[in-house]
Amino acid sequence: MAISAAQVKELRERTGSGMMECKKALTETNGNIEAAIELMRKSGLAKADKKAGRIAADGLIALQITDDASHGVMVEVNCETDFVAKGDDFKQFAQNITQRIIDGRPGSVEELMAMPYGPAEDETVNQTRQHLVAKIGENVSVRRIADLSAAGGIVGGYSHGARIGVLVQLEGGDAALAKDIAMHVAASKPICVAADDVPTDAIEKEREIFRAQAAESGKPEEIVEKMVAGRVNKYLKEITLLGQPFVKDPDVTVEKLLKGAGAKVIRFERFEVGEGIEKKEENFAEEVMSQVRGS
């Protein structure tokens, strides 16, 4: 049967898919729009499965903090290109997930993916993700989530271009201080709050390196040990939040800033898009040359 332009237009508006894909689905279902939507959804799941193995190292960090500043959540959602990461559909998907985390309090990404995408939705978050994959043509993955609650305290956050996101939980202080600390964490990348939180094996590894370097000086053993102790202390100040100079006032450490405000950092979370993901670098010139050499 003939498929009208109006039918194709309606199906495109309801699915967000391309014109040719809509026309093909309508043809296969004899113009039945509901059946075409179901067919396209099934097809979309198949396409999503095929794209699941592709590296998704781009994307964005979305965060949300409740109006009373008692609860903050953050999520990293990945895709394959910066172009898709800037698209409205992708950004809306990520922001909607933050609301689902606030409402449902999942303990893991796996729990989140099995939750309904919306209060009245039949689809799960994962099914919605699969349909988004089919629509935009790239792999999409929800990589990690953070959920901070501060009973009697404050949760603050900072987002830098949606590429870096930070949540900070304070005891004492106010929203402005929490945001300042979050901004500092985004810029200075501390690995933990205080020296006591640094893993012992990490300290020992650095101590061994410093000892080997100091030993080359030829100085007596007791001097070498003092040199090592000094370098370890410097290292701890560099990697801990409390030991770092505050980004807005380098003459003051974060520890001194917090003491002056009568506040304490309970914990923080810092996400940066794609950190730790090995992104495949395409070298088309080398690829062509290898093909030429092999022919």
Phi, psi and omega in degrees: 000157181283135179259125183278159178296327180294322178295316179298318180299315180296317181293322178297317180294327183276336184246338183075011181273170181289160184299313183294322179294321178294316181295321179296317180294321179293323178296317182291338182249017178055038174083005179279109186295317180297318178294325179294320178298316179297317179298317181292325177296317178296318179296322180297321178296321179294318179295321180297319179299321181293330183271354187299334182274354182281143184290125177245094185248359175259191178133210181206164173250123177247139177221158179211138179235134181294158184301328181272005177061023180265350187210129177224143179227159182209147181217143170255121177244127185251150171220189187266333184225157177295328180300313179292322181300334181269356182285149183298319182298316181293315181295322180293321178301313181296317182292323178297326180296324179299324178292323179295324178293317178298316183286319189258344179050053177294147180271353182201168176297322181299318177295319179300315184295336180271352181282157173299143181290331179215166183305324182246023184266141173276336181281147171276170176300319182293321178295321177296320176300316180298320179291327176294321176302314181297325183285316186267345176079017177229156174293140178230133179220144173265112191272315185199157179227156174227141184219110182243129176238141182231087177293113182081359180241204184225139170246128178237165182210166177208135177238128180250097178060023182063008179263332178231134177228143181223137170241139179229134177252121181248149167250115188085183181077195180218182184297322180296317179294318180300319178293320178298318180293321178297319178296320178298315180299320179300319184278322190259348174053050174295153181265343178199175185285305186230168182300326180295342181272350181286130180302139182300320182294329178291320178294316181296324178297314179294322180300317179298318180295314180296322181295319179296320179292317182291328181298332181290347180288339181080007181283161179302156185302318182294328177288319179301316181296322177293322178296318180295315180299320179295320181289324178296317178298320178295318179299317181295323178293326182289327187258352181256144181302312184294330183275347185279148172294136181293132187300328181276344179207086185300347178281352182238131175283161177298324179299316180292322179299314181294318180298320180295332180265359182064037185235163180219136176274120178278314177194166174214158175229133178234122177246138172231133186304126172077002182297131179087353178265128179279112182267128182291127177262121181276130175239089187292327179297315179294324180296318179294317181296321179295324178292321179296315181295329182276348182273000000 
